[in-house]
Amino acid sequence: MSLPWLEEHQQRINASLAEERLGHAPLIAGPVGVGKQALGDWLARRLLCLEPTDGQPCGECRACSLIKAGSHPDLFTVGIPEDKREIPVDSVRELSRCLQLTPSIGRHRVGLIEPAEAMNRNAANALLKTLEEPASDAWLVLISHRADDLPATIRSRCQIMTVRPPELELAGNWLVEACPDSNPDERSNALALAGGAPLAARALLDDGGLAFAHEVRSGLVALASGRSVPEVLSDGWAEQGGITWDWLVHWCAQCLAANLGAATSGDNNDWPSMNTERLASLADKALRGRSLAFGSVRQDLSLAQWLIEWQSIAQRG
């Protein structure tokens, strides 16, 4: 399904290619669910296509066919291995080695790293060497949900492309086609919770994410009312550590807004009265918890510690 709000980014990239202004290391940044991965995949196809037409990969040449089959010899992708929580240094070193090879098809090689902020320190240092000494006719495309978590030395050597949520009307119309079985209230709620990011809203509607978001909210309210942490903290919270931290950050912001008398999405009447300074500090801790979700830290213990502090602040008022 096409993502119409990406067309403007594609046009800019095509203009940069035509004028030979596209840097060797584009960094596609933005919140979750706005189509950064789709734009990165499109860019890889665009760079490797042998016969691009009107600024689009043709979809029929040998390169495009091999990309579709997942077997293009000049396209290298790096992500978090299944048995790990971060991108290890060996993965980045192998990518750097592959980018130095002679292209097998056409003139270009492309490396994709997603999510770039998941690289551990050694991996980031290894990537820095590649950025400082780029291979000729090779592009390294980084995709990041939280570009600020990347070392400044890496960001400074990349050409940053920021993808933001589209206009609400465009996002809403797209969501109608993407989730035809949902009702208007569900779509509106999902878009609000997703910060206007259409793909994130679709995920909430498709895989039970909307129910999980409200489960986290209900858990926070229950803790403020006297329920214990073991009663609230289910295995699912730890298993979805990154997503859980995202919702804790979101609901902290909603609670903070409610305590300051600001308008929030949905019902804010059941949020507890809390010290706003301590609540803001707790939200910052949730952000740090999210950044550690890729590491080896035990999520159940980290979440339990955070929830105990939430309960303490909430019950003190």
PATIPA-742877 format. One record per residue (C-alpha): x, y, z; residue in one letter; residue number from 1. Coordinates in steps of 0.2 Angstrom, whole numbers, plus 5000, padded with zeros to 4 digits. Example, Ala and Ser with C-alpha at 12.3 -4.5 7.8 and 13.67 -1.06 7.14 Angstrom:
BEGIN
<site><x>5062</x><y>4978</y><z>5039</z><resn>A</resn><resi>1</resi></site>
<site><x>5068</x><y>4995</y><z>5036</z><resn>S</resn><resi>2</resi></site>
***
This chain:
BEGIN
<site><x>5000</x><y>5000</y><z>5000</z><resn>M</resn><resi>1</resi></site>
<site><x>5007</x><y>5017</y><z>4995</z><resn>S</resn><resi>2</resi></site>
<site><x>5012</x><y>5030</y><z>5008</z><resn>L</resn><resi>3</resi></site>
<site><x>5007</x><y>5046</y><z>4999</z><resn>P</resn><resi>4</resi></site>
<site><x>5016</x><y>5058</y><z>5012</z><resn>W</resn><resi>5</resi></site>
<site><x>5032</x><y>5051</y><z>5007</z><resn>L</resn><resi>6</resi></site>
<site><x>5031</x><y>5057</y><z>4989</z><resn>E</resn><resi>7</resi></site>
<site><x>5038</x><y>5074</y><z>4993</z><resn>E</resn><resi>8</resi></site>
<site><x>5054</x><y>5066</y><z>5001</z><resn>H</resn><resi>9</resi></site>
<site><x>5056</x><y>5055</y><z>4986</z><resn>Q</resn><resi>10</resi></site>
<site><x>5055</x><y>5070</y><z>4975</z><resn>Q</resn><resi>11</resi></site>
<site><x>5069</x><y>5079</y><z>4985</z><resn>R</resn><resi>12</resi></site>
<site><x>5080</x><y>5064</y><z>4984</z><resn>I</resn><resi>13</resi></site>
<site><x>5078</x><y>5063</y><z>4966</z><resn>N</resn><resi>14</resi></site>
<site><x>5083</x><y>5081</y><z>4964</z><resn>A</resn><resi>15</resi></site>
<site><x>5098</x><y>5078</y><z>4975</z><resn>S</resn><resi>16</resi></site>
<site><x>5103</x><y>5063</y><z>4964</z><resn>L</resn><resi>17</resi></site>
<site><x>5101</x><y>5073</y><z>4948</z><resn>A</resn><resi>18</resi></site>
<site><x>5112</x><y>5087</y><z>4955</z><resn>E</resn><resi>19</resi></site>
<site><x>5124</x><y>5074</y><z>4963</z><resn>E</resn><resi>20</resi></site>
<site><x>5120</x><y>5082</y><z>4980</z><resn>R</resn><resi>21</resi></site>
<site><x>5115</x><y>5066</y><z>4989</z><resn>L</resn><resi>22</resi></site>
<site><x>5127</x><y>5062</y><z>5003</z><resn>G</resn><resi>23</resi></site>
<site><x>5135</x><y>5045</y><z>5005</z><resn>H</resn><resi>24</resi></site>
<site><x>5126</x><y>5042</y><z>5022</z><resn>A</resn><resi>25</resi></site>
<site><x>5108</x><y>5048</y><z>5022</z><resn>P</resn><resi>26</resi></site>
<site><x>5100</x><y>5047</y><z>5040</z><resn>L</resn><resi>27</resi></site>
<site><x>5082</x><y>5045</y><z>5039</z><resn>I</resn><resi>28</resi></site>
<site><x>5075</x><y>5051</y><z>5056</z><resn>A</resn><resi>29</resi></site>
<site><x>5058</x><y>5053</y><z>5063</z><resn>G</resn><resi>30</resi></site>
<site><x>5045</x><y>5045</y><z>5075</z><resn>P</resn><resi>31</resi></site>
<site><x>5040</x><y>5027</y><z>5074</z><resn>V</resn><resi>32</resi></site>
<site><x>5026</x><y>5024</y><z>5061</z><resn>G</resn><resi>33</resi></site>
<site><x>5029</x><y>5037</y><z>5049</z><resn>V</resn><resi>34</resi></site>
<site><x>5036</x><y>5026</y><z>5035</z><resn>G</resn><resi>35</resi></site>
<site><x>5055</x><y>5028</y><z>5037</z><resn>K</resn><resi>36</resi></site>
<site><x>5058</x><y>5010</y><z>5033</z><resn>Q</resn><resi>37</resi></site>
<site><x>5048</x><y>5011</y><z>5017</z><resn>A</resn><resi>38</resi></site>
<site><x>5058</x><y>5027</y><z>5012</z><resn>L</resn><resi>39</resi></site>
<site><x>5074</x><y>5018</y><z>5016</z><resn>G</resn><resi>40</resi></site>
<site><x>5069</x><y>5003</y><z>5006</z><resn>D</resn><resi>41</resi></site>
<site><x>5063</x><y>5014</y><z>4991</z><resn>W</resn><resi>42</resi></site>
<site><x>5080</x><y>5024</y><z>4992</z><resn>L</resn><resi>43</resi></site>
<site><x>5090</x><y>5007</y><z>4991</z><resn>A</resn><resi>44</resi></site>
<site><x>5079</x><y>5001</y><z>4976</z><resn>R</resn><resi>45</resi></site>
<site><x>5081</x><y>5018</y><z>4968</z><resn>R</resn><resi>46</resi></site>
<site><x>5100</x><y>5018</y><z>4969</z><resn>L</resn><resi>47</resi></site>
<site><x>5102</x><y>5000</y><z>4963</z><resn>L</resn><resi>48</resi></site>
<site><x>5089</x><y>5000</y><z>4949</z><resn>C</resn><resi>49</resi></site>
<site><x>5097</x><y>4999</y><z>4932</z><resn>L</resn><resi>50</resi></site>
<site><x>5084</x><y>5008</y><z>4923</z><resn>E</resn><resi>51</resi></site>
<site><x>5075</x><y>5020</y><z>4934</z><resn>P</resn><resi>52</resi></site>
<site><x>5059</x><y>5028</y><z>4926</z><resn>T</resn><resi>53</resi></site>
<site><x>5053</x><y>5046</y><z>4931</z><resn>D</resn><resi>54</resi></site>
<site><x>5063</x><y>5045</y><z>4947</z><resn>G</resn><resi>55</resi></site>
<site><x>5056</x><y>5028</y><z>4952</z><resn>Q</resn><resi>56</resi></site>
<site><x>5064</x><y>5011</y><z>4952</z><resn>P</resn><resi>57</resi></site>
<site><x>5058</x><y>5002</y><z>4937</z><resn>C</resn><resi>58</resi></site>
<site><x>5053</x><y>4986</y><z>4946</z><resn>G</resn><resi>59</resi></site>
<site><x>5058</x><y>4975</y><z>4931</z><resn>E</resn><resi>60</resi></site>
<site><x>5077</x><y>4975</y><z>4928</z><resn>C</resn><resi>61</resi></site>
<site><x>5088</x><y>4962</y><z>4935</z><resn>R</resn><resi>62</resi></site>
<site><x>5093</x><y>4973</y><z>4950</z><resn>A</resn><resi>63</resi></site>
<site><x>5074</x><y>4976</y><z>4955</z><resn>C</resn><resi>64</resi></site>
<site><x>5070</x><y>4957</y><z>4952</z><resn>S</resn><resi>65</resi></site>
<site><x>5084</x><y>4952</y><z>4964</z><resn>L</resn><resi>66</resi></site>
<site><x>5079</x><y>4965</y><z>4977</z><resn>I</resn><resi>67</resi></site>
<site><x>5061</x><y>4958</y><z>4977</z><resn>K</resn><resi>68</resi></site>
<site><x>5069</x><y>4940</y><z>4979</z><resn>A</resn><resi>69</resi></site>
<site><x>5079</x><y>4946</y><z>4993</z><resn>G</resn><resi>70</resi></site>
<site><x>5095</x><y>4941</y><z>4985</z><resn>S</resn><resi>71</resi></site>
<site><x>5103</x><y>4957</y><z>4978</z><resn>H</resn><resi>72</resi></site>
<site><x>5122</x><y>4954</y><z>4980</z><resn>P</resn><resi>73</resi></site>
<site><x>5125</x><y>4973</y><z>4982</z><resn>D</resn><resi>74</resi></site>
<site><x>5112</x><y>4977</y><z>4995</z><resn>L</resn><resi>75</resi></site>
<site><x>5117</x><y>4973</y><z>5013</z><resn>F</resn><resi>76</resi></site>
<site><x>5106</x><y>4975</y><z>5028</z><resn>T</resn><resi>77</resi></site>
<site><x>5110</x><y>4976</y><z>5047</z><resn>V</resn><resi>78</resi></site>
<site><x>5097</x><y>4975</y><z>5061</z><resn>G</resn><resi>79</resi></site>
<site><x>5096</x><y>4968</y><z>5078</z><resn>I</resn><resi>80</resi></site>
<site><x>5100</x><y>4949</y><z>5078</z><resn>P</resn><resi>81</resi></site>
<site><x>5086</x><y>4938</y><z>5084</z><resn>E</resn><resi>82</resi></site>
<site><x>5096</x><y>4933</y><z>5100</z><resn>D</resn><resi>83</resi></site>
<site><x>5101</x><y>4950</y><z>5105</z><resn>K</resn><resi>84</resi></site>
<site><x>5094</x><y>4967</y><z>5110</z><resn>R</resn><resi>85</resi></site>
<site><x>5107</x><y>4978</y><z>5101</z><resn>E</resn><resi>86</resi></site>
<site><x>5117</x><y>4978</y><z>5085</z><resn>I</resn><resi>87</resi></site>
<site><x>5134</x><y>4971</y><z>5089</z><resn>P</resn><resi>88</resi></site>
<site><x>5151</x><y>4977</y><z>5082</z><resn>V</resn><resi>89</resi></site>
<site><x>5153</x><y>4962</y><z>5071</z><resn>D</resn><resi>90</resi></site>
<site><x>5138</x><y>4966</y><z>5061</z><resn>S</resn><resi>91</resi></site>
<site><x>5144</x><y>4983</y><z>5057</z><resn>V</resn><resi>92</resi></site>
<site><x>5162</x><y>4977</y><z>5053</z><resn>R</resn><resi>93</resi></site>
<site><x>5155</x><y>4965</y><z>5041</z><resn>E</resn><resi>94</resi></site>
<site><x>5144</x><y>4978</y><z>5033</z><resn>L</resn><resi>95</resi></site>
<site><x>5159</x><y>4989</y><z>5031</z><resn>S</resn><resi>96</resi></site>
<site><x>5169</x><y>4975</y><z>5023</z><resn>R</resn><resi>97</resi></site>
<site><x>5155</x><y>4972</y><z>5010</z><resn>C</resn><resi>98</resi></site>
<site><x>5153</x><y>4990</y><z>5005</z><resn>L</resn><resi>99</resi></site>
<site><x>5172</x><y>4990</y><z>5000</z><resn>Q</resn><resi>100</resi></site>
<site><x>5169</x><y>4976</y><z>4988</z><resn>L</resn><resi>101</resi></site>
<site><x>5167</x><y>4978</y><z>4969</z><resn>T</resn><resi>102</resi></site>
<site><x>5149</x><y>4979</y><z>4964</z><resn>P</resn><resi>103</resi></site>
<site><x>5142</x><y>4963</y><z>4956</z><resn>S</resn><resi>104</resi></site>
<site><x>5128</x><y>4972</y><z>4947</z><resn>I</resn><resi>105</resi></site>
<site><x>5128</x><y>4990</y><z>4941</z><resn>G</resn><resi>106</resi></site>
<site><x>5139</x><y>5003</y><z>4949</z><resn>R</resn><resi>107</resi></site>
<site><x>5133</x><y>5005</y><z>4966</z><resn>H</resn><resi>108</resi></site>
<site><x>5132</x><y>4996</y><z>4983</z><resn>R</resn><resi>109</resi></site>
<site><x>5120</x><y>5000</y><z>4997</z><resn>V</resn><resi>110</resi></site>
<site><x>5120</x><y>4996</y><z>5016</z><resn>G</resn><resi>111</resi></site>
<site><x>5105</x><y>4998</y><z>5027</z><resn>L</resn><resi>112</resi></site>
<site><x>5106</x><y>5000</y><z>5046</z><resn>I</resn><resi>113</resi></site>
<site><x>5089</x><y>4999</y><z>5056</z><resn>E</resn><resi>114</resi></site>
<site><x>5087</x><y>5005</y><z>5069</z><resn>P</resn><resi>115</resi></site>
<site><x>5103</x><y>5014</y><z>5069</z><resn>A</resn><resi>116</resi></site>
<site><x>5102</x><y>5019</y><z>5088</z><resn>E</resn><resi>117</resi></site>
<site><x>5102</x><y>5001</y><z>5093</z><resn>A</resn><resi>118</resi></site>
<site><x>5121</x><y>5000</y><z>5089</z><resn>M</resn><resi>119</resi></site>
<site><x>5131</x><y>4997</y><z>5104</z><resn>N</resn><resi>120</resi></site>
<site><x>5146</x><y>5008</y><z>5108</z><resn>R</resn><resi>121</resi></site>
<site><x>5159</x><y>4997</y><z>5099</z><resn>N</resn><resi>122</resi></site>
<site><x>5147</x><y>4996</y><z>5083</z><resn>A</resn><resi>123</resi></site>
<site><x>5145</x><y>5015</y><z>5083</z><resn>A</resn><resi>124</resi></site>
<site><x>5164</x><y>5017</y><z>5084</z><resn>N</resn><resi>125</resi></site>
<site><x>5166</x><y>5005</y><z>5069</z><resn>A</resn><resi>126</resi></site>
<site><x>5153</x><y>5014</y><z>5059</z><resn>L</resn><resi>127</resi></site>
<site><x>5162</x><y>5030</y><z>5062</z><resn>L</resn><resi>128</resi></site>
<site><x>5177</x><y>5024</y><z>5053</z><resn>K</resn><resi>129</resi></site>
<site><x>5167</x><y>5019</y><z>5038</z><resn>T</resn><resi>130</resi></site>
<site><x>5159</x><y>5036</y><z>5038</z><resn>L</resn><resi>131</resi></site>
<site><x>5175</x><y>5045</y><z>5039</z><resn>E</resn><resi>132</resi></site>
<site><x>5182</x><y>5035</y><z>5024</z><resn>E</resn><resi>133</resi></site>
<site><x>5167</x><y>5030</y><z>5013</z><resn>P</resn><resi>134</resi></site>
<site><x>5169</x><y>5018</y><z>4999</z><resn>A</resn><resi>135</resi></site>
<site><x>5167</x><y>5025</y><z>4982</z><resn>S</resn><resi>136</resi></site>
<site><x>5150</x><y>5023</y><z>4973</z><resn>D</resn><resi>137</resi></site>
<site><x>5143</x><y>5016</y><z>4990</z><resn>A</resn><resi>138</resi></site>
<site><x>5129</x><y>5023</y><z>5000</z><resn>W</resn><resi>139</resi></site>
<site><x>5126</x><y>5019</y><z>5019</z><resn>L</resn><resi>140</resi></site>
<site><x>5107</x><y>5022</y><z>5024</z><resn>V</resn><resi>141</resi></site>
<site><x>5104</x><y>5024</y><z>5042</z><resn>L</resn><resi>142</resi></site>
<site><x>5086</x><y>5023</y><z>5049</z><resn>I</resn><resi>143</resi></site>
<site><x>5083</x><y>5030</y><z>5066</z><resn>S</resn><resi>144</resi></site>
<site><x>5068</x><y>5032</y><z>5077</z><resn>H</resn><resi>145</resi></site>
<site><x>5078</x><y>5042</y><z>5090</z><resn>R</resn><resi>146</resi></site>
<site><x>5092</x><y>5051</y><z>5080</z><resn>A</resn><resi>147</resi></site>
<site><x>5097</x><y>5060</y><z>5096</z><resn>D</resn><resi>148</resi></site>
<site><x>5102</x><y>5044</y><z>5104</z><resn>D</resn><resi>149</resi></site>
<site><x>5116</x><y>5042</y><z>5090</z><resn>L</resn><resi>150</resi></site>
<site><x>5133</x><y>5049</y><z>5094</z><resn>P</resn><resi>151</resi></site>
<site><x>5135</x><y>5067</y><z>5088</z><resn>A</resn><resi>152</resi></site>
<site><x>5150</x><y>5062</y><z>5078</z><resn>T</resn><resi>153</resi></site>
<site><x>5139</x><y>5050</y><z>5068</z><resn>I</resn><resi>154</resi></site>
<site><x>5125</x><y>5062</y><z>5065</z><resn>R</resn><resi>155</resi></site>
<site><x>5137</x><y>5076</y><z>5060</z><resn>S</resn><resi>156</resi></site>
<site><x>5144</x><y>5065</y><z>5046</z><resn>R</resn><resi>157</resi></site>
<site><x>5126</x><y>5060</y><z>5039</z><resn>C</resn><resi>158</resi></site>
<site><x>5114</x><y>5069</y><z>5028</z><resn>Q</resn><resi>159</resi></site>
<site><x>5098</x><y>5070</y><z>5039</z><resn>I</resn><resi>160</resi></site>
<site><x>5081</x><y>5068</y><z>5032</z><resn>M</resn><resi>161</resi></site>
<site><x>5067</x><y>5070</y><z>5044</z><resn>T</resn><resi>162</resi></site>
<site><x>5051</x><y>5062</y><z>5041</z><resn>V</resn><resi>163</resi></site>
<site><x>5036</x><y>5069</y><z>5051</z><resn>R</resn><resi>164</resi></site>
<site><x>5018</x><y>5063</y><z>5053</z><resn>P</resn><resi>165</resi></site>
<site><x>5007</x><y>5069</y><z>5039</z><resn>P</resn><resi>166</resi></site>
<site><x>4992</x><y>5081</y><z>5040</z><resn>E</resn><resi>167</resi></site>
<site><x>4979</x><y>5073</y><z>5050</z><resn>L</resn><resi>168</resi></site>
<site><x>4966</x><y>5073</y><z>5036</z><resn>E</resn><resi>169</resi></site>
<site><x>4979</x><y>5064</y><z>5025</z><resn>L</resn><resi>170</resi></site>
<site><x>4983</x><y>5052</y><z>5039</z><resn>A</resn><resi>171</resi></site>
<site><x>4965</x><y>5048</y><z>5043</z><resn>G</resn><resi>172</resi></site>
<site><x>4960</x><y>5045</y><z>5024</z><resn>N</resn><resi>173</resi></site>
<site><x>4974</x><y>5033</y><z>5023</z><resn>W</resn><resi>174</resi></site>
<site><x>4969</x><y>5024</y><z>5038</z><resn>L</resn><resi>175</resi></site>
<site><x>4952</x><y>5022</y><z>5032</z><resn>V</resn><resi>176</resi></site>
<site><x>4959</x><y>5012</y><z>5017</z><resn>E</resn><resi>177</resi></site>
<site><x>4972</x><y>5003</y><z>5028</z><resn>A</resn><resi>178</resi></site>
<site><x>4959</x><y>4997</y><z>5041</z><resn>C</resn><resi>179</resi></site>
<site><x>4942</x><y>4996</y><z>5033</z><resn>P</resn><resi>180</resi></site>
<site><x>4935</x><y>4985</y><z>5047</z><resn>D</resn><resi>181</resi></site>
<site><x>4939</x><y>4999</y><z>5061</z><resn>S</resn><resi>182</resi></site>
<site><x>4926</x><y>5012</y><z>5066</z><resn>N</resn><resi>183</resi></site>
<site><x>4929</x><y>5031</y><z>5066</z><resn>P</resn><resi>184</resi></site>
<site><x>4931</x><y>5032</y><z>5085</z><resn>D</resn><resi>185</resi></site>
<site><x>4944</x><y>5018</y><z>5085</z><resn>E</resn><resi>186</resi></site>
<site><x>4954</x><y>5026</y><z>5071</z><resn>R</resn><resi>187</resi></site>
<site><x>4954</x><y>5043</y><z>5079</z><resn>S</resn><resi>188</resi></site>
<site><x>4959</x><y>5035</y><z>5096</z><resn>N</resn><resi>189</resi></site>
<site><x>4973</x><y>5026</y><z>5087</z><resn>A</resn><resi>190</resi></site>
<site><x>4980</x><y>5041</y><z>5078</z><resn>L</resn><resi>191</resi></site>
<site><x>4979</x><y>5051</y><z>5094</z><resn>A</resn><resi>192</resi></site>
<site><x>4989</x><y>5038</y><z>5104</z><resn>L</resn><resi>193</resi></site>
<site><x>5001</x><y>5036</y><z>5089</z><resn>A</resn><resi>194</resi></site>
<site><x>5005</x><y>5055</y><z>5088</z><resn>G</resn><resi>195</resi></site>
<site><x>4998</x><y>5056</y><z>5071</z><resn>G</resn><resi>196</resi></site>
<site><x>5009</x><y>5042</y><z>5064</z><resn>A</resn><resi>197</resi></site>
<site><x>4998</x><y>5032</y><z>5052</z><resn>P</resn><resi>198</resi></site>
<site><x>5008</x><y>5016</y><z>5052</z><resn>L</resn><resi>199</resi></site>
<site><x>5009</x><y>5016</y><z>5071</z><resn>A</resn><resi>200</resi></site>
<site><x>4990</x><y>5019</y><z>5071</z><resn>A</resn><resi>201</resi></site>
<site><x>4987</x><y>5005</y><z>5060</z><resn>R</resn><resi>202</resi></site>
<site><x>4998</x><y>4993</y><z>5071</z><resn>A</resn><resi>203</resi></site>
<site><x>4988</x><y>4998</y><z>5086</z><resn>L</resn><resi>204</resi></site>
<site><x>4972</x><y>4993</y><z>5076</z><resn>L</resn><resi>205</resi></site>
<site><x>4979</x><y>4977</y><z>5069</z><resn>D</resn><resi>206</resi></site>
<site><x>4988</x><y>4968</y><z>5082</z><resn>D</resn><resi>207</resi></site>
<site><x>4979</x><y>4973</y><z>5099</z><resn>G</resn><resi>208</resi></site>
<site><x>4991</x><y>4987</y><z>5102</z><resn>G</resn><resi>209</resi></site>
<site><x>4977</x><y>4999</y><z>5106</z><resn>L</resn><resi>210</resi></site>
<site><x>4971</x><y>4987</y><z>5120</z><resn>A</resn><resi>211</resi></site>
<site><x>4989</x><y>4985</y><z>5127</z><resn>F</resn><resi>212</resi></site>
<site><x>4991</x><y>5004</y><z>5127</z><resn>A</resn><resi>213</resi></site>
<site><x>4975</x><y>5006</y><z>5138</z><resn>H</resn><resi>214</resi></site>
<site><x>4981</x><y>4991</y><z>5149</z><resn>E</resn><resi>215</resi></site>
<site><x>4997</x><y>5001</y><z>5153</z><resn>V</resn><resi>216</resi></site>
<site><x>4986</x><y>5016</y><z>5157</z><resn>R</resn><resi>217</resi></site>
<site><x>4974</x><y>5006</y><z>5168</z><resn>S</resn><resi>218</resi></site>
<site><x>4989</x><y>4999</y><z>5177</z><resn>G</resn><resi>219</resi></site>
<site><x>4996</x><y>5016</y><z>5181</z><resn>L</resn><resi>220</resi></site>
<site><x>4979</x><y>5022</y><z>5188</z><resn>V</resn><resi>221</resi></site>
<site><x>4977</x><y>5006</y><z>5198</z><resn>A</resn><resi>222</resi></site>
<site><x>4994</x><y>5008</y><z>5206</z><resn>L</resn><resi>223</resi></site>
<site><x>4989</x><y>5026</y><z>5211</z><resn>A</resn><resi>224</resi></site>
<site><x>4974</x><y>5018</y><z>5219</z><resn>S</resn><resi>225</resi></site>
<site><x>4983</x><y>5006</y><z>5230</z><resn>G</resn><resi>226</resi></site>
<site><x>4986</x><y>4990</y><z>5219</z><resn>R</resn><resi>227</resi></site>
<site><x>5003</x><y>4982</y><z>5221</z><resn>S</resn><resi>228</resi></site>
<site><x>5016</x><y>4981</y><z>5207</z><resn>V</resn><resi>229</resi></site>
<site><x>5016</x><y>4962</y><z>5205</z><resn>P</resn><resi>230</resi></site>
<site><x>4997</x><y>4963</y><z>5202</z><resn>E</resn><resi>231</resi></site>
<site><x>4999</x><y>4976</y><z>5188</z><resn>V</resn><resi>232</resi></site>
<site><x>5016</x><y>4971</y><z>5180</z><resn>L</resn><resi>233</resi></site>
<site><x>5012</x><y>4956</y><z>5169</z><resn>S</resn><resi>234</resi></site>
<site><x>5024</x><y>4946</y><z>5159</z><resn>D</resn><resi>235</resi></site>
<site><x>5018</x><y>4955</y><z>5143</z><resn>G</resn><resi>236</resi></site>
<site><x>5025</x><y>4972</y><z>5149</z><resn>W</resn><resi>237</resi></site>
<site><x>5043</x><y>4965</y><z>5151</z><resn>A</resn><resi>238</resi></site>
<site><x>5042</x><y>4955</y><z>5134</z><resn>E</resn><resi>239</resi></site>
<site><x>5037</x><y>4971</y><z>5125</z><resn>Q</resn><resi>240</resi></site>
<site><x>5049</x><y>4981</y><z>5135</z><resn>G</resn><resi>241</resi></site>
<site><x>5052</x><y>4995</y><z>5121</z><resn>G</resn><resi>242</resi></site>
<site><x>5034</x><y>4997</y><z>5118</z><resn>I</resn><resi>243</resi></site>
<site><x>5029</x><y>4997</y><z>5137</z><resn>T</resn><resi>244</resi></site>
<site><x>5042</x><y>5011</y><z>5140</z><resn>W</resn><resi>245</resi></site>
<site><x>5035</x><y>5021</y><z>5125</z><resn>D</resn><resi>246</resi></site>
<site><x>5018</x><y>5020</y><z>5133</z><resn>W</resn><resi>247</resi></site>
<site><x>5024</x><y>5025</y><z>5150</z><resn>L</resn><resi>248</resi></site>
<site><x>5032</x><y>5040</y><z>5142</z><resn>V</resn><resi>249</resi></site>
<site><x>5016</x><y>5044</y><z>5133</z><resn>H</resn><resi>250</resi></site>
<site><x>5005</x><y>5042</y><z>5149</z><resn>W</resn><resi>251</resi></site>
<site><x>5017</x><y>5052</y><z>5159</z><resn>C</resn><resi>252</resi></site>
<site><x>5015</x><y>5066</y><z>5147</z><resn>A</resn><resi>253</resi></site>
<site><x>4996</x><y>5064</y><z>5148</z><resn>Q</resn><resi>254</resi></site>
<site><x>4996</x><y>5064</y><z>5167</z><resn>C</resn><resi>255</resi></site>
<site><x>5008</x><y>5079</y><z>5168</z><resn>L</resn><resi>256</resi></site>
<site><x>4996</x><y>5089</y><z>5156</z><resn>A</resn><resi>257</resi></site>
<site><x>4981</x><y>5084</y><z>5166</z><resn>A</resn><resi>258</resi></site>
<site><x>4990</x><y>5090</y><z>5182</z><resn>N</resn><resi>259</resi></site>
<site><x>4994</x><y>5106</y><z>5174</z><resn>L</resn><resi>260</resi></site>
<site><x>4976</x><y>5109</y><z>5168</z><resn>G</resn><resi>261</resi></site>
<site><x>4981</x><y>5107</y><z>5149</z><resn>A</resn><resi>262</resi></site>
<site><x>4969</x><y>5098</y><z>5137</z><resn>A</resn><resi>263</resi></site>
<site><x>4974</x><y>5080</y><z>5133</z><resn>T</resn><resi>264</resi></site>
<site><x>4967</x><y>5066</y><z>5122</z><resn>S</resn><resi>265</resi></site>
<site><x>4954</x><y>5056</y><z>5130</z><resn>G</resn><resi>266</resi></site>
<site><x>4948</x><y>5056</y><z>5148</z><resn>D</resn><resi>267</resi></site>
<site><x>4960</x><y>5063</y><z>5160</z><resn>N</resn><resi>268</resi></site>
<site><x>4948</x><y>5063</y><z>5175</z><resn>N</resn><resi>269</resi></site>
<site><x>4956</x><y>5048</y><z>5183</z><resn>D</resn><resi>270</resi></site>
<site><x>4974</x><y>5053</y><z>5183</z><resn>W</resn><resi>271</resi></site>
<site><x>4980</x><y>5055</y><z>5201</z><resn>P</resn><resi>272</resi></site>
<site><x>4986</x><y>5072</y><z>5208</z><resn>S</resn><resi>273</resi></site>
<site><x>5005</x><y>5072</y><z>5207</z><resn>M</resn><resi>274</resi></site>
<site><x>5020</x><y>5083</y><z>5210</z><resn>N</resn><resi>275</resi></site>
<site><x>5023</x><y>5089</y><z>5193</z><resn>T</resn><resi>276</resi></site>
<site><x>5042</x><y>5091</y><z>5195</z><resn>E</resn><resi>277</resi></site>
<site><x>5044</x><y>5073</y><z>5201</z><resn>R</resn><resi>278</resi></site>
<site><x>5032</x><y>5067</y><z>5188</z><resn>L</resn><resi>279</resi></site>
<site><x>5043</x><y>5076</y><z>5174</z><resn>A</resn><resi>280</resi></site>
<site><x>5058</x><y>5068</y><z>5182</z><resn>S</resn><resi>281</resi></site>
<site><x>5049</x><y>5051</y><z>5181</z><resn>L</resn><resi>282</resi></site>
<site><x>5045</x><y>5054</y><z>5163</z><resn>A</resn><resi>283</resi></site>
<site><x>5064</x><y>5057</y><z>5159</z><resn>D</resn><resi>284</resi></site>
<site><x>5068</x><y>5040</y><z>5168</z><resn>K</resn><resi>285</resi></site>
<site><x>5055</x><y>5032</y><z>5157</z><resn>A</resn><resi>286</resi></site>
<site><x>5064</x><y>5039</y><z>5141</z><resn>L</resn><resi>287</resi></site>
<site><x>5081</x><y>5032</y><z>5148</z><resn>R</resn><resi>288</resi></site>
<site><x>5072</x><y>5015</y><z>5151</z><resn>G</resn><resi>289</resi></site>
<site><x>5067</x><y>5015</y><z>5133</z><resn>R</resn><resi>290</resi></site>
<site><x>5085</x><y>5018</y><z>5127</z><resn>S</resn><resi>291</resi></site>
<site><x>5091</x><y>5003</y><z>5138</z><resn>L</resn><resi>292</resi></site>
<site><x>5077</x><y>4992</y><z>5131</z><resn>A</resn><resi>293</resi></site>
<site><x>5090</x><y>4986</y><z>5117</z><resn>F</resn><resi>294</resi></site>
<site><x>5103</x><y>4981</y><z>5130</z><resn>G</resn><resi>295</resi></site>
<site><x>5105</x><y>4967</y><z>5142</z><resn>S</resn><resi>296</resi></site>
<site><x>5096</x><y>4975</y><z>5156</z><resn>V</resn><resi>297</resi></site>
<site><x>5082</x><y>4965</y><z>5163</z><resn>R</resn><resi>298</resi></site>
<site><x>5066</x><y>4973</y><z>5158</z><resn>Q</resn><resi>299</resi></site>
<site><x>5055</x><y>4966</y><z>5172</z><resn>D</resn><resi>300</resi></site>
<site><x>5066</x><y>4973</y><z>5186</z><resn>L</resn><resi>301</resi></site>
<site><x>5068</x><y>4990</y><z>5177</z><resn>S</resn><resi>302</resi></site>
<site><x>5050</x><y>4992</y><z>5175</z><resn>L</resn><resi>303</resi></site>
<site><x>5046</x><y>4986</y><z>5193</z><resn>A</resn><resi>304</resi></site>
<site><x>5058</x><y>4999</y><z>5200</z><resn>Q</resn><resi>305</resi></site>
<site><x>5050</x><y>5013</y><z>5189</z><resn>W</resn><resi>306</resi></site>
<site><x>5032</x><y>5008</y><z>5194</z><resn>L</resn><resi>307</resi></site>
<site><x>5037</x><y>5008</y><z>5212</z><resn>I</resn><resi>308</resi></site>
<site><x>5042</x><y>5026</y><z>5210</z><resn>E</resn><resi>309</resi></site>
<site><x>5027</x><y>5030</y><z>5201</z><resn>W</resn><resi>310</resi></site>
<site><x>5016</x><y>5023</y><z>5215</z><resn>Q</resn><resi>311</resi></site>
<site><x>5026</x><y>5032</y><z>5228</z><resn>S</resn><resi>312</resi></site>
<site><x>5024</x><y>5049</y><z>5219</z><resn>I</resn><resi>313</resi></site>
<site><x>5005</x><y>5046</y><z>5215</z><resn>A</resn><resi>314</resi></site>
<site><x>5000</x><y>5041</y><z>5233</z><resn>Q</resn><resi>315</resi></site>
<site><x>5009</x><y>5056</y><z>5240</z><resn>R</resn><resi>316</resi></site>
<site><x>5000</x><y>5068</y><z>5229</z><resn>G</resn><resi>317</resi></site>
***
